[in-house]
Every structure is written in C-alpha cells, then in structure tokens.
Amino acid sequence: MKILLVEDDPILRRTMQHLLPHWGYQVDVADCGKAALDLLKDTEVDAVLLDQNLPDFLGCQIATILRHDLLNNCPIIIGLTGYIDPDEYQTFIDSGMDEVLQKPLQKKQLEDALSALAK
C-alpha cells in the first residue's frame, strides 16, 4: 500500500517516513498542503495521512479539495491531530476525511483504520 504522509513537523515527518516502510508501506511525503496537492496531480496513492494544522491549509480544507477534484479516484484520507474532541472529529469527517487518528500514530491504530476503510 502506498501512503502520502502530509506533515509539516520535520521531526515527526522524518520519524514517520522511517517507520512506515518498516510497517510494510511505501511512503511519499509532503510538508504542506500545496506540496501534497501538487504531488497528487501526478502520483496515485492508496491513502493520505493528513496533518490537520499545516502552514498553508487546514487538513480539512485539503480533504475537501481532494474529494471534489478526485471524485471516485480519491484515496483513503486519514486525518492526524494531537487531540480529538467529539465536535472536531465530526468536522473532520464532514470535510471528507474517512477517519481521524491521534498522534503519535501507532502501527495497530493505522492498520485497523486502513483495514476497515479498504473494505
């Protein structure tokens, strides 16, 4: 499975860029929303791990753009955030995200989400 990791924090981005292949995933990375959107114009991925607080966009904005532009070819979109409250969770889902996971991301948490969403 090929994943696009969209994360602006350089330490977290490097850590996840190292861990995801060890967990069995191919990974591309983007450090901001514009870079992610540009990359997705030419690259197909199975899933996007999308930080909510990027320097140029909110993750919810990127999810909405992807759902609109990619329609039926849209990958699984999983939001990443440091804290999830129930109201915020629903906002993420309403924006087009398929799931929202709390950082730091754990292998089982990701596997469970991807397995449930791939069905």
PyMOL commands that set and color helices and strands:
alter all, ss='L'
color gray80, all
select helices_A, chain A and resi 10-22+33-42+59-73+86-95+107-117
alter helices_A, ss='H'
color red, helices_A
select strands_A, chain A and resi 2-6+26-30+47-51+76-81+99-102
alter strands_A, ss='S'
color yellow, strands_A
deselect
rebuild
show_as cartoon
